Amino acid sequence: KRMSVALADTGLFTPMVIQMIRVGEESGSLGQMLLELAKVFDGRVQSGVKRGLALLEPVLILGMGFLIAIIIISILMGILSVNDLAA
């Protein structure tokens, strides 16, 4: 049984992956096709990581700002409560 057929039967791989493996089997350059697939998916992973980090940065900045605001409010409330005790 050919590798492309076995992978197609699993239903876990996209048609592009199966087609590239099939072409590699037929041309005798399966190793080269698998390297090309690795490059394609590596590019997708790199793109996803960059996108995720680009989204994470503003969220972290907002979170830090919120944390600093809570600390400032806590300090001011402590100062005001001491002021109320003195008065």
PyMOL Python script that loads the backbone (N, CA, C, O; Angstrom):
from pymol import cmd

cmd.read_pdbstr("""\
ATOM      1  N   LYS A   1       0.852  -1.183   0.000  1.00  0.00           N
ATOM      2  CA  LYS A   1       0.000   0.000   0.000  1.00  0.00           C
ATOM      3  C   LYS A   1       0.897   1.245   0.000  1.00  0.00           C
ATOM      4  O   LYS A   1       1.887   1.311   0.729  1.00  0.00           O
ATOM      5  N   ARG A   2       0.541   2.199  -0.807  1.00  0.00           N
ATOM      6  CA  ARG A   2       1.331   3.429  -0.922  1.00  0.00           C
ATOM      7  C   ARG A   2       1.106   4.322   0.295  1.00  0.00           C
ATOM      8  O   ARG A   2       0.046   4.309   0.921  1.00  0.00           O
ATOM      9  N   MET A   3       2.125   5.081   0.598  1.00  0.00           N
ATOM     10  CA  MET A   3       2.059   5.984   1.744  1.00  0.00           C
ATOM     11  C   MET A   3       0.961   7.026   1.566  1.00  0.00           C
ATOM     12  O   MET A   3       0.250   7.342   2.520  1.00  0.00           O
ATOM     13  N   SER A   4       0.818   7.556   0.373  1.00  0.00           N
ATOM     14  CA  SER A   4      -0.201   8.580   0.130  1.00  0.00           C
ATOM     15  C   SER A   4      -1.601   8.027   0.345  1.00  0.00           C
ATOM     16  O   SER A   4      -2.473   8.723   0.863  1.00  0.00           O
ATOM     17  N   VAL A   5      -1.817   6.786  -0.048  1.00  0.00           N
ATOM     18  CA  VAL A   5      -3.135   6.160   0.142  1.00  0.00           C
ATOM     19  C   VAL A   5      -3.395   5.940   1.628  1.00  0.00           C
ATOM     20  O   VAL A   5      -4.495   6.195   2.117  1.00  0.00           O
ATOM     21  N   ALA A   6      -2.377   5.466   2.342  1.00  0.00           N
ATOM     22  CA  ALA A   6      -2.536   5.229   3.778  1.00  0.00           C
ATOM     23  C   ALA A   6      -2.819   6.534   4.521  1.00  0.00           C
ATOM     24  O   ALA A   6      -3.660   6.570   5.420  1.00  0.00           O
ATOM     25  N   LEU A   7      -2.122   7.596   4.149  1.00  0.00           N
ATOM     26  CA  LEU A   7      -2.359   8.884   4.797  1.00  0.00           C
ATOM     27  C   LEU A   7      -3.729   9.446   4.441  1.00  0.00           C
ATOM     28  O   LEU A   7      -4.383  10.071   5.276  1.00  0.00           O
ATOM     29  N   ALA A   8      -4.162   9.229   3.211  1.00  0.00           N
ATOM     30  CA  ALA A   8      -5.490   9.699   2.803  1.00  0.00           C
ATOM     31  C   ALA A   8      -6.579   8.961   3.570  1.00  0.00           C
ATOM     32  O   ALA A   8      -7.614   9.541   3.900  1.00  0.00           O
ATOM     33  N   ASP A   9      -6.345   7.682   3.854  1.00  0.00           N
ATOM     34  CA  ASP A   9      -7.341   6.888   4.579  1.00  0.00           C
ATOM     35  C   ASP A   9      -7.515   7.354   6.022  1.00  0.00           C
ATOM     36  O   ASP A   9      -8.579   7.159   6.609  1.00  0.00           O
ATOM     37  N   THR A  10      -6.488   7.962   6.596  1.00  0.00           N
ATOM     38  CA  THR A  10      -6.614   8.423   7.982  1.00  0.00           C
ATOM     39  C   THR A  10      -7.540   9.626   8.095  1.00  0.00           C
ATOM     40  O   THR A  10      -8.198   9.802   9.121  1.00  0.00           O
ATOM     41  N   GLY A  11      -7.603  10.453   7.063  1.00  0.00           N
ATOM     42  CA  GLY A  11      -8.438  11.649   7.101  1.00  0.00           C
ATOM     43  C   GLY A  11      -7.840  12.785   7.918  1.00  0.00           C
ATOM     44  O   GLY A  11      -8.522  13.772   8.191  1.00  0.00           O
ATOM     45  N   LEU A  12      -6.575  12.661   8.311  1.00  0.00           N
ATOM     46  CA  LEU A  12      -5.931  13.675   9.142  1.00  0.00           C
ATOM     47  C   LEU A  12      -5.148  14.706   8.348  1.00  0.00           C
ATOM     48  O   LEU A  12      -4.739  15.730   8.895  1.00  0.00           O
ATOM     49  N   PHE A  13      -4.935  14.447   7.066  1.00  0.00           N
ATOM     50  CA  PHE A  13      -4.059  15.298   6.270  1.00  0.00           C
ATOM     51  C   PHE A  13      -4.852  16.016   5.189  1.00  0.00           C
ATOM     52  O   PHE A  13      -5.849  15.506   4.679  1.00  0.00           O
ATOM     53  N   THR A  14      -4.381  17.215   4.853  1.00  0.00           N
ATOM     54  CA  THR A  14      -5.053  18.008   3.828  1.00  0.00           C
ATOM     55  C   THR A  14      -4.784  17.406   2.450  1.00  0.00           C
ATOM     56  O   THR A  14      -3.814  16.669   2.270  1.00  0.00           O
ATOM     57  N   PRO A  15      -5.633  17.716   1.493  1.00  0.00           N
ATOM     58  CA  PRO A  15      -5.398  17.214   0.133  1.00  0.00           C
ATOM     59  C   PRO A  15      -4.056  17.660  -0.441  1.00  0.00           C
ATOM     60  O   PRO A  15      -3.452  16.929  -1.225  1.00  0.00           O
ATOM     61  N   MET A  16      -3.579  18.844  -0.065  1.00  0.00           N
ATOM     62  CA  MET A  16      -2.286  19.313  -0.557  1.00  0.00           C
ATOM     63  C   MET A  16      -1.166  18.387  -0.093  1.00  0.00           C
ATOM     64  O   MET A  16      -0.280  18.046  -0.877  1.00  0.00           O
ATOM     65  N   VAL A  17      -1.200  17.982   1.164  1.00  0.00           N
ATOM     66  CA  VAL A  17      -0.168  17.095   1.711  1.00  0.00           C
ATOM     67  C   VAL A  17      -0.194  15.763   0.985  1.00  0.00           C
ATOM     68  O   VAL A  17       0.849  15.249   0.581  1.00  0.00           O
ATOM     69  N   ILE A  18      -1.359  15.215   0.823  1.00  0.00           N
ATOM     70  CA  ILE A  18      -1.487  13.907   0.171  1.00  0.00           C
ATOM     71  C   ILE A  18      -1.037  13.994  -1.281  1.00  0.00           C
ATOM     72  O   ILE A  18      -0.359  13.096  -1.779  1.00  0.00           O
ATOM     73  N   GLN A  19      -1.415  15.072  -1.956  1.00  0.00           N
ATOM     74  CA  GLN A  19      -1.024  15.233  -3.360  1.00  0.00           C
ATOM     75  C   GLN A  19       0.488  15.375  -3.497  1.00  0.00           C
ATOM     76  O   GLN A  19       1.084  14.787  -4.400  1.00  0.00           O
ATOM     77  N   MET A  20       1.111  16.144  -2.616  1.00  0.00           N
ATOM     78  CA  MET A  20       2.565  16.307  -2.698  1.00  0.00           C
ATOM     79  C   MET A  20       3.284  14.995  -2.415  1.00  0.00           C
ATOM     80  O   MET A  20       4.298  14.694  -3.046  1.00  0.00           O
ATOM     81  N   ILE A  21       2.770  14.215  -1.476  1.00  0.00           N
ATOM     82  CA  ILE A  21       3.381  12.911  -1.197  1.00  0.00           C
ATOM     83  C   ILE A  21       3.183  11.976  -2.379  1.00  0.00           C
ATOM     84  O   ILE A  21       4.084  11.218  -2.737  1.00  0.00           O
ATOM     85  N   ARG A  22       2.004  12.031  -2.982  1.00  0.00           N
ATOM     86  CA  ARG A  22       1.742  11.185  -4.151  1.00  0.00           C
ATOM     87  C   ARG A  22       2.701  11.535  -5.294  1.00  0.00           C
ATOM     88  O   ARG A  22       3.246  10.645  -5.948  1.00  0.00           O
ATOM     89  N   VAL A  23       2.901  12.825  -5.528  1.00  0.00           N
ATOM     90  CA  VAL A  23       3.825  13.254  -6.582  1.00  0.00           C
ATOM     91  C   VAL A  23       5.244  12.794  -6.254  1.00  0.00           C
ATOM     92  O   VAL A  23       5.978  12.346  -7.134  1.00  0.00           O
ATOM     93  N   GLY A  24       5.622  12.909  -4.989  1.00  0.00           N
ATOM     94  CA  GLY A  24       6.947  12.455  -4.582  1.00  0.00           C
ATOM     95  C   GLY A  24       7.138  10.964  -4.780  1.00  0.00           C
ATOM     96  O   GLY A  24       8.213  10.516  -5.179  1.00  0.00           O
ATOM     97  N   GLU A  25       6.096  10.196  -4.502  1.00  0.00           N
ATOM     98  CA  GLU A  25       6.174   8.742  -4.710  1.00  0.00           C
ATOM     99  C   GLU A  25       6.327   8.416  -6.192  1.00  0.00           C
ATOM    100  O   GLU A  25       7.141   7.578  -6.580  1.00  0.00           O
ATOM    101  N   GLU A  26       5.529   9.094  -7.005  1.00  0.00           N
ATOM    102  CA  GLU A  26       5.547   8.792  -8.440  1.00  0.00           C
ATOM    103  C   GLU A  26       6.841   9.247  -9.112  1.00  0.00           C
ATOM    104  O   GLU A  26       7.307   8.619 -10.062  1.00  0.00           O
ATOM    105  N   SER A  27       7.417  10.341  -8.615  1.00  0.00           N
ATOM    106  CA  SER A  27       8.632  10.853  -9.251  1.00  0.00           C
ATOM    107  C   SER A  27       9.903  10.272  -8.634  1.00  0.00           C
ATOM    108  O   SER A  27      10.999  10.476  -9.156  1.00  0.00           O
ATOM    109  N   GLY A  28       9.758   9.559  -7.539  1.00  0.00           N
ATOM    110  CA  GLY A  28      10.920   8.978  -6.884  1.00  0.00           C
ATOM    111  C   GLY A  28      11.673   9.954  -6.002  1.00  0.00           C
ATOM    112  O   GLY A  28      12.799   9.679  -5.585  1.00  0.00           O
ATOM    113  N   SER A  29      11.067  11.079  -5.719  1.00  0.00           N
ATOM    114  CA  SER A  29      11.722  12.083  -4.865  1.00  0.00           C
ATOM    115  C   SER A  29      10.857  12.379  -3.639  1.00  0.00           C
ATOM    116  O   SER A  29      10.557  13.532  -3.330  1.00  0.00           O
ATOM    117  N   LEU A  30      10.472  11.315  -2.960  1.00  0.00           N
ATOM    118  CA  LEU A  30       9.606  11.468  -1.786  1.00  0.00           C
ATOM    119  C   LEU A  30      10.300  12.286  -0.695  1.00  0.00           C
ATOM    120  O   LEU A  30       9.673  13.123  -0.046  1.00  0.00           O
ATOM    121  N   GLY A  31      11.578  12.041  -0.500  1.00  0.00           N
ATOM    122  CA  GLY A  31      12.314  12.795   0.517  1.00  0.00           C
ATOM    123  C   GLY A  31      12.297  14.285   0.256  1.00  0.00           C
ATOM    124  O   GLY A  31      12.106  15.080   1.176  1.00  0.00           O
ATOM    125  N   GLN A  32      12.497  14.666  -0.990  1.00  0.00           N
ATOM    126  CA  GLN A  32      12.485  16.083  -1.355  1.00  0.00           C
ATOM    127  C   GLN A  32      11.102  16.688  -1.137  1.00  0.00           C
ATOM    128  O   GLN A  32      10.987  17.820  -0.667  1.00  0.00           O
ATOM    129  N   MET A  33      10.059  15.945  -1.474  1.00  0.00           N
ATOM    130  CA  MET A  33       8.695  16.451  -1.269  1.00  0.00           C
ATOM    131  C   MET A  33       8.395  16.608   0.217  1.00  0.00           C
ATOM    132  O   MET A  33       7.733  17.566   0.617  1.00  0.00           O
ATOM    133  N   LEU A  34       8.877  15.679   1.037  1.00  0.00           N
ATOM    134  CA  LEU A  34       8.650  15.800   2.472  1.00  0.00           C
ATOM    135  C   LEU A  34       9.393  17.011   3.038  1.00  0.00           C
ATOM    136  O   LEU A  34       8.895  17.678   3.945  1.00  0.00           O
ATOM    137  N   LEU A  35      10.578  17.292   2.507  1.00  0.00           N
ATOM    138  CA  LEU A  35      11.294  18.499   2.928  1.00  0.00           C
ATOM    139  C   LEU A  35      10.531  19.761   2.524  1.00  0.00           C
ATOM    140  O   LEU A  35      10.472  20.725   3.287  1.00  0.00           O
ATOM    141  N   GLU A  36       9.948  19.751   1.324  1.00  0.00           N
ATOM    142  CA  GLU A  36       9.148  20.904   0.883  1.00  0.00           C
ATOM    143  C   GLU A  36       7.925  21.088   1.779  1.00  0.00           C
ATOM    144  O   GLU A  36       7.572  22.213   2.134  1.00  0.00           O
ATOM    145  N   LEU A  37       7.278  19.974   2.144  1.00  0.00           N
ATOM    146  CA  LEU A  37       6.133  20.059   3.055  1.00  0.00           C
ATOM    147  C   LEU A  37       6.569  20.618   4.406  1.00  0.00           C
ATOM    148  O   LEU A  37       5.863  21.425   5.010  1.00  0.00           O
ATOM    149  N   ALA A  38       7.730  20.186   4.871  1.00  0.00           N
ATOM    150  CA  ALA A  38       8.237  20.693   6.151  1.00  0.00           C
ATOM    151  C   ALA A  38       8.458  22.201   6.075  1.00  0.00           C
ATOM    152  O   ALA A  38       8.156  22.917   7.030  1.00  0.00           O
ATOM    153  N   LYS A  39       8.978  22.687   4.958  1.00  0.00           N
ATOM    154  CA  LYS A  39       9.196  24.130   4.796  1.00  0.00           C
ATOM    155  C   LYS A  39       7.870  24.891   4.807  1.00  0.00           C
ATOM    156  O   LYS A  39       7.757  25.956   5.415  1.00  0.00           O
ATOM    157  N   VAL A  40       6.868  24.326   4.124  1.00  0.00           N
ATOM    158  CA  VAL A  40       5.555  24.976   4.067  1.00  0.00           C
ATOM    159  C   VAL A  40       4.961  25.091   5.462  1.00  0.00           C
ATOM    160  O   VAL A  40       4.497  26.158   5.864  1.00  0.00           O
ATOM    161  N   PHE A  41       4.978  23.981   6.199  1.00  0.00           N
ATOM    162  CA  PHE A  41       4.369  24.001   7.523  1.00  0.00           C
ATOM    163  C   PHE A  41       5.207  24.788   8.524  1.00  0.00           C
ATOM    164  O   PHE A  41       4.653  25.367   9.458  1.00  0.00           O
ATOM    165  N   ASP A  42       6.514  24.823   8.356  1.00  0.00           N
ATOM    166  CA  ASP A  42       7.356  25.648   9.213  1.00  0.00           C
ATOM    167  C   ASP A  42       7.021  27.123   9.007  1.00  0.00           C
ATOM    168  O   ASP A  42       6.970  27.894   9.965  1.00  0.00           O
ATOM    169  N   GLY A  43       6.795  27.509   7.757  1.00  0.00           N
ATOM    170  CA  GLY A  43       6.396  28.886   7.472  1.00  0.00           C
ATOM    171  C   GLY A  43       5.065  29.234   8.107  1.00  0.00           C
ATOM    172  O   GLY A  43       4.876  30.341   8.610  1.00  0.00           O
ATOM    173  N   ARG A  44       4.138  28.278   8.080  1.00  0.00           N
ATOM    174  CA  ARG A  44       2.835  28.523   8.709  1.00  0.00           C
ATOM    175  C   ARG A  44       2.974  28.677  10.217  1.00  0.00           C
ATOM    176  O   ARG A  44       2.336  29.540  10.820  1.00  0.00           O
ATOM    177  N   VAL A  45       3.805  27.846  10.820  1.00  0.00           N
ATOM    178  CA  VAL A  45       4.012  27.933  12.268  1.00  0.00           C
ATOM    179  C   VAL A  45       4.664  29.264  12.625  1.00  0.00           C
ATOM    180  O   VAL A  45       4.242  29.928  13.572  1.00  0.00           O
ATOM    181  N   GLN A  46       5.686  29.656  11.875  1.00  0.00           N
ATOM    182  CA  GLN A  46       6.362  30.928  12.143  1.00  0.00           C
ATOM    183  C   GLN A  46       5.386  32.097  12.025  1.00  0.00           C
ATOM    184  O   GLN A  46       5.415  33.023  12.835  1.00  0.00           O
ATOM    185  N   SER A  47       4.529  32.048  11.018  1.00  0.00           N
ATOM    186  CA  SER A  47       3.536  33.105  10.829  1.00  0.00           C
ATOM    187  C   SER A  47       2.556  33.143  11.996  1.00  0.00           C
ATOM    188  O   SER A  47       2.201  34.218  12.480  1.00  0.00           O
ATOM    189  N   GLY A  48       2.121  31.972  12.444  1.00  0.00           N
ATOM    190  CA  GLY A  48       1.204  31.905  13.579  1.00  0.00           C
ATOM    191  C   GLY A  48       1.823  32.423  14.860  1.00  0.00           C
ATOM    192  O   GLY A  48       1.162  33.109  15.640  1.00  0.00           O
ATOM    193  N   VAL A  49       3.080  32.101  15.082  1.00  0.00           N
ATOM    194  CA  VAL A  49       3.773  32.584  16.279  1.00  0.00           C
ATOM    195  C   VAL A  49       3.905  34.103  16.237  1.00  0.00           C
ATOM    196  O   VAL A  49       3.675  34.773  17.244  1.00  0.00           O
ATOM    197  N   LYS A  50       4.272  34.646  15.085  1.00  0.00           N
ATOM    198  CA  LYS A  50       4.397  36.104  14.961  1.00  0.00           C
ATOM    199  C   LYS A  50       3.058  36.788  15.209  1.00  0.00           C
ATOM    200  O   LYS A  50       2.991  37.812  15.888  1.00  0.00           O
ATOM    201  N   ARG A  51       1.992  36.214  14.654  1.00  0.00           N
ATOM    202  CA  ARG A  51       0.665  36.793  14.833  1.00  0.00           C
ATOM    203  C   ARG A  51       0.252  36.726  16.304  1.00  0.00           C
ATOM    204  O   ARG A  51      -0.301  37.685  16.844  1.00  0.00           O
ATOM    205  N   GLY A  52       0.522  35.597  16.944  1.00  0.00           N
ATOM    206  CA  GLY A  52       0.178  35.447  18.355  1.00  0.00           C
ATOM    207  C   GLY A  52       0.929  36.426  19.239  1.00  0.00           C
ATOM    208  O   GLY A  52       0.352  37.008  20.158  1.00  0.00           O
ATOM    209  N   LEU A  53       2.209  36.608  18.967  1.00  0.00           N
ATOM    210  CA  LEU A  53       2.993  37.565  19.751  1.00  0.00           C
ATOM    211  C   LEU A  53       2.534  38.994  19.503  1.00  0.00           C
ATOM    212  O   LEU A  53       2.542  39.818  20.418  1.00  0.00           O
ATOM    213  N   ALA A  54       2.136  39.290  18.276  1.00  0.00           N
ATOM    214  CA  ALA A  54       1.639  40.633  17.968  1.00  0.00           C
ATOM    215  C   ALA A  54       0.341  40.917  18.722  1.00  0.00           C
ATOM    216  O   ALA A  54       0.089  42.059  19.106  1.00  0.00           O
ATOM    217  N   LEU A  55      -0.480  39.895  18.937  1.00  0.00           N
ATOM    218  CA  LEU A  55      -1.715  40.079  19.695  1.00  0.00           C
ATOM    219  C   LEU A  55      -1.460  40.091  21.197  1.00  0.00           C
ATOM    220  O   LEU A  55      -2.172  40.760  21.946  1.00  0.00           O
ATOM    221  N   LEU A  56      -0.455  39.360  21.631  1.00  0.00           N
ATOM    222  CA  LEU A  56      -0.173  39.255  23.058  1.00  0.00           C
ATOM    223  C   LEU A  56       0.423  40.540  23.629  1.00  0.00           C
ATOM    224  O   LEU A  56       0.174  40.876  24.786  1.00  0.00           O
ATOM    225  N   GLU A  57       1.189  41.242  22.846  1.00  0.00           N
ATOM    226  CA  GLU A  57       1.870  42.445  23.330  1.00  0.00           C
ATOM    227  C   GLU A  57       0.899  43.508  23.856  1.00  0.00           C
ATOM    228  O   GLU A  57       1.095  43.982  24.976  1.00  0.00           O
ATOM    229  N   PRO A  58      -0.137  43.908  23.107  1.00  0.00           N
ATOM    230  CA  PRO A  58      -1.063  44.912  23.647  1.00  0.00           C
ATOM    231  C   PRO A  58      -1.826  44.413  24.876  1.00  0.00           C
ATOM    232  O   PRO A  58      -2.126  45.191  25.781  1.00  0.00           O
ATOM    233  N   VAL A  59      -2.134  43.129  24.906  1.00  0.00           N
ATOM    234  CA  VAL A  59      -2.845  42.574  26.059  1.00  0.00           C
ATOM    235  C   VAL A  59      -1.974  42.675  27.311  1.00  0.00           C
ATOM    236  O   VAL A  59      -2.461  43.035  28.382  1.00  0.00           O
ATOM    237  N   LEU A  60      -0.697  42.359  27.174  1.00  0.00           N
ATOM    238  CA  LEU A  60       0.212  42.469  28.317  1.00  0.00           C
ATOM    239  C   LEU A  60       0.380  43.916  28.766  1.00  0.00           C
ATOM    240  O   LEU A  60       0.457  44.188  29.964  1.00  0.00           O
ATOM    241  N   ILE A  61       0.437  44.837  27.824  1.00  0.00           N
ATOM    242  CA  ILE A  61       0.565  46.252  28.180  1.00  0.00           C
ATOM    243  C   ILE A  61      -0.673  46.720  28.945  1.00  0.00           C
ATOM    244  O   ILE A  61      -0.552  47.428  29.945  1.00  0.00           O
ATOM    245  N   LEU A  62      -1.853  46.330  28.485  1.00  0.00           N
ATOM    246  CA  LEU A  62      -3.080  46.702  29.194  1.00  0.00           C
ATOM    247  C   LEU A  62      -3.131  46.069  30.577  1.00  0.00           C
ATOM    248  O   LEU A  62      -3.541  46.714  31.543  1.00  0.00           O
ATOM    249  N   GLY A  63      -2.719  44.820  30.676  1.00  0.00           N
ATOM    250  CA  GLY A  63      -2.705  44.137  31.969  1.00  0.00           C
ATOM    251  C   GLY A  63      -1.767  44.807  32.956  1.00  0.00           C
ATOM    252  O   GLY A  63      -2.108  44.980  34.126  1.00  0.00           O
ATOM    253  N   MET A  64      -0.588  45.183  32.485  1.00  0.00           N
ATOM    254  CA  MET A  64       0.369  45.872  33.360  1.00  0.00           C
ATOM    255  C   MET A  64      -0.183  47.235  33.786  1.00  0.00           C
ATOM    256  O   MET A  64      -0.032  47.633  34.941  1.00  0.00           O
ATOM    257  N   GLY A  65      -0.819  47.946  32.860  1.00  0.00           N
ATOM    258  CA  GLY A  65      -1.422  49.234  33.200  1.00  0.00           C
ATOM    259  C   GLY A  65      -2.510  49.083  34.247  1.00  0.00           C
ATOM    260  O   GLY A  65      -2.615  49.899  35.162  1.00  0.00           O
ATOM    261  N   PHE A  66      -3.325  48.036  34.116  1.00  0.00           N
ATOM    262  CA  PHE A  66      -4.386  47.773  35.083  1.00  0.00           C
ATOM    263  C   PHE A  66      -3.789  47.456  36.451  1.00  0.00           C
ATOM    264  O   PHE A  66      -4.283  47.935  37.472  1.00  0.00           O
ATOM    265  N   LEU A  67      -2.735  46.655  36.472  1.00  0.00           N
ATOM    266  CA  LEU A  67      -2.078  46.301  37.729  1.00  0.00           C
ATOM    267  C   LEU A  67      -1.475  47.534  38.402  1.00  0.00           C
ATOM    268  O   LEU A  67      -1.599  47.701  39.615  1.00  0.00           O
ATOM    269  N   ILE A  68      -0.836  48.382  37.633  1.00  0.00           N
ATOM    270  CA  ILE A  68      -0.252  49.609  38.186  1.00  0.00           C
ATOM    271  C   ILE A  68      -1.348  50.534  38.705  1.00  0.00           C
ATOM    272  O   ILE A  68      -1.180  51.172  39.745  1.00  0.00           O
ATOM    273  N   ALA A  69      -2.468  50.612  37.988  1.00  0.00           N
ATOM    274  CA  ALA A  69      -3.584  51.449  38.442  1.00  0.00           C
ATOM    275  C   ALA A  69      -4.125  50.944  39.777  1.00  0.00           C
ATOM    276  O   ALA A  69      -4.440  51.748  40.655  1.00  0.00           O
ATOM    277  N   ILE A  70      -4.236  49.643  39.943  1.00  0.00           N
ATOM    278  CA  ILE A  70      -4.720  49.078  41.211  1.00  0.00           C
ATOM    279  C   ILE A  70      -3.750  49.404  42.345  1.00  0.00           C
ATOM    280  O   ILE A  70      -4.172  49.748  43.449  1.00  0.00           O
ATOM    281  N   ILE A  71      -2.454  49.297  42.071  1.00  0.00           N
ATOM    282  CA  ILE A  71      -1.455  49.615  43.104  1.00  0.00           C
ATOM    283  C   ILE A  71      -1.540  51.086  43.500  1.00  0.00           C
ATOM    284  O   ILE A  71      -1.494  51.411  44.687  1.00  0.00           O
ATOM    285  N   ILE A  72      -1.662  51.975  42.518  1.00  0.00           N
ATOM    286  CA  ILE A  72      -1.754  53.414  42.817  1.00  0.00           C
ATOM    287  C   ILE A  72      -3.012  53.718  43.614  1.00  0.00           C
ATOM    288  O   ILE A  72      -2.967  54.492  44.571  1.00  0.00           O
ATOM    289  N   ILE A  73      -4.130  53.121  43.232  1.00  0.00           N
ATOM    290  CA  ILE A  73      -5.389  53.352  43.957  1.00  0.00           C
ATOM    291  C   ILE A  73      -5.275  52.841  45.386  1.00  0.00           C
ATOM    292  O   ILE A  73      -5.756  53.491  46.314  1.00  0.00           O
ATOM    293  N   SER A  74      -4.646  51.689  45.576  1.00  0.00           N
ATOM    294  CA  SER A  74      -4.472  51.145  46.926  1.00  0.00           C
ATOM    295  C   SER A  74      -3.626  52.074  47.784  1.00  0.00           C
ATOM    296  O   SER A  74      -3.954  52.309  48.947  1.00  0.00           O
ATOM    297  N   ILE A  75      -2.558  52.598  47.234  1.00  0.00           N
ATOM    298  CA  ILE A  75      -1.699  53.522  47.988  1.00  0.00           C
ATOM    299  C   ILE A  75      -2.461  54.797  48.335  1.00  0.00           C
ATOM    300  O   ILE A  75      -2.387  55.278  49.465  1.00  0.00           O
ATOM    301  N   LEU A  76      -3.196  55.345  47.362  1.00  0.00           N
ATOM    302  CA  LEU A  76      -3.959  56.575  47.622  1.00  0.00           C
ATOM    303  C   LEU A  76      -5.051  56.349  48.659  1.00  0.00           C
ATOM    304  O   LEU A  76      -5.289  57.219  49.496  1.00  0.00           O
ATOM    305  N   MET A  77      -5.714  55.208  48.621  1.00  0.00           N
ATOM    306  CA  MET A  77      -6.753  54.916  49.617  1.00  0.00           C
ATOM    307  C   MET A  77      -6.135  54.791  51.006  1.00  0.00           C
ATOM    308  O   MET A  77      -6.729  55.223  51.994  1.00  0.00           O
ATOM    309  N   GLY A  78      -4.940  54.199  51.082  1.00  0.00           N
ATOM    310  CA  GLY A  78      -4.256  54.120  52.376  1.00  0.00           C
ATOM    311  C   GLY A  78      -3.898  55.497  52.903  1.00  0.00           C
ATOM    312  O   GLY A  78      -4.077  55.774  54.089  1.00  0.00           O
ATOM    313  N   ILE A  79      -3.395  56.361  52.033  1.00  0.00           N
ATOM    314  CA  ILE A  79      -3.038  57.727  52.445  1.00  0.00           C
ATOM    315  C   ILE A  79      -4.282  58.489  52.890  1.00  0.00           C
ATOM    316  O   ILE A  79      -4.248  59.190  53.901  1.00  0.00           O
ATOM    317  N   LEU A  80      -5.379  58.359  52.147  1.00  0.00           N
ATOM    318  CA  LEU A  80      -6.612  59.069  52.504  1.00  0.00           C
ATOM    319  C   LEU A  80      -7.211  58.538  53.798  1.00  0.00           C
ATOM    320  O   LEU A  80      -7.773  59.313  54.572  1.00  0.00           O
ATOM    321  N   SER A  81      -7.108  57.245  54.051  1.00  0.00           N
ATOM    322  CA  SER A  81      -7.658  56.705  55.295  1.00  0.00           C
ATOM    323  C   SER A  81      -6.830  57.167  56.494  1.00  0.00           C
ATOM    324  O   SER A  81      -7.388  57.408  57.565  1.00  0.00           O
ATOM    325  N   VAL A  82      -5.520  57.295  56.337  1.00  0.00           N
ATOM    326  CA  VAL A  82      -4.683  57.842  57.413  1.00  0.00           C
ATOM    327  C   VAL A  82      -5.040  59.309  57.634  1.00  0.00           C
ATOM    328  O   VAL A  82      -5.061  59.771  58.774  1.00  0.00           O
ATOM    329  N   ASN A  83      -5.315  60.031  56.581  1.00  0.00           N
ATOM    330  CA  ASN A  83      -5.704  61.440  56.675  1.00  0.00           C
ATOM    331  C   ASN A  83      -7.033  61.571  57.409  1.00  0.00           C
ATOM    332  O   ASN A  83      -7.214  62.500  58.196  1.00  0.00           O
ATOM    333  N   ASP A  84      -7.973  60.646  57.159  1.00  0.00           N
ATOM    334  CA  ASP A  84      -9.268  60.682  57.844  1.00  0.00           C
ATOM    335  C   ASP A  84      -9.095  60.403  59.335  1.00  0.00           C
ATOM    336  O   ASP A  84      -9.806  60.987  60.154  1.00  0.00           O
ATOM    337  N   LEU A  85      -8.172  59.530  59.700  1.00  0.00           N
ATOM    338  CA  LEU A  85      -7.940  59.229  61.111  1.00  0.00           C
ATOM    339  C   LEU A  85      -7.350  60.432  61.846  1.00  0.00           C
ATOM    340  O   LEU A  85      -7.650  60.660  63.018  1.00  0.00           O
ATOM    341  N   ALA A  86      -6.520  61.190  61.157  1.00  0.00           N
ATOM    342  CA  ALA A  86      -5.882  62.351  61.776  1.00  0.00           C
ATOM    343  C   ALA A  86      -6.872  63.497  61.974  1.00  0.00           C
ATOM    344  O   ALA A  86      -6.702  64.324  62.869  1.00  0.00           O
ATOM    345  N   ALA A  87      -7.888  63.541  61.149  1.00  0.00           N
ATOM    346  CA  ALA A  87      -8.818  64.663  61.213  1.00  0.00           C
ATOM    347  C   ALA A  87      -9.889  64.488  62.225  1.00  0.00           C
ATOM    348  O   ALA A  87     -10.740  65.364  62.381  1.00  0.00           O
TER     349      ALA A  87
END
""", "prot")
cmd.dss("prot")
cmd.show_as("cartoon", "prot")
cmd.util.cbc("prot")
cmd.orient("prot")
